[in-house]
Amino acid sequence: MAAICSAGGIAGYARTRSTPSLIAGLGVGALYGTAGYLIKENREYGHETAVAASAILAGSMVPRAVRTRKPIPIILSVGATLAGAFYVKKIIDYR
């Protein structure tokens, strides 16, 4: 998810010169990357960070997917929702 979000932000900027796309893509990608590092190192709040990144991504992409019905926002919406559900399940399993 970190690579997908980062690449998407860069592609959005390259295609339309959209600075918000670049900042959002790299920011959410960095959150997913941080979550991956925390989970790999068995540190606290890794799964919670991944849930936060998923919520941010879904919060921005679901309305866009509904409004435009374009494939990229739909794919990102589904991916963010599935990733968020996976990490919420992991949090529940640990508690």
N, C-alpha and C positions, 0 to 999 in steps of 0.2 A: 504494500500500500504506500510505503514511503517513496519508492521509486515511481510508482504510477502518478501520485499526486505531484511530485516534483517535476516529472516530465510533462505532465499536463499543464502545469503553471508556465513552464518554459515555452511549450508549444503555443499556449494561448497568447503569451506575450509576443512570440515571433510572428504569429499570424495576424494579430489585430493591434499590436502595440499596447495591450492592456496591462498597465502596471498593477492594478488590483489582482488580476489573474496570476501574475508572477508572484506577488507577495503572498497571496492566499495559498497557491500551490506549494511554494517553498515552505511556508509556515506550517501547513498541515503535514507536508512531507517530513519536516523536521520533528514534529510531534510524534508521528508514527516511528521515525527513526529512533528518537529518544525512548519511546515505549519499547521498541525491540531491544535496545541496549539494556534497559532496566530489567526486562524479562530474562534476557540471556544471562545477565550477571546475577540473577535471582535476588534482585533488590526490590524494595517496597515501591508501590504505586506504578508499576509497569503496566499492568492491565488497566488500571484506572486512567492512566494517561492515554492508552489506546482507545478506551471508551470515549474520552473527551475529544480526541481527534476524529473519531467516527461521528460523534454528535455534531461537531462543527461542520464536517464535510457533508453529512446528510442534511443538516439544517440549511446549507446553502444550495445543495444540488436538487433536493426533492422538489422544492417549489419551481425551480428552473425546468426540471424534467416534466412536471405536470403542465407548465405553461407552454414550453416549446415542443415537447414530444420528440426531441432530437436524441440520437442514440448515445452520444457521449454523456450527457447529463443523466440519462436513464441508467447506463452502466455504472457510473460513479455512485448514483443513489442506491442502487441494489448492492453494490460492493460495500459501501459505507454501512448500510443497514445490516448486512450479513456479518461484516467484521465486528460491528458494535455488539450484535447479539452473541457472537462467539466469545468476545472478551467479557461480556456481562456474565455469561455462563461460567467462564473461568473464575471470575470473582466469587460467584455463588458457590462453586465447587470448593474453593479454598476456605470458605468460612463455615 
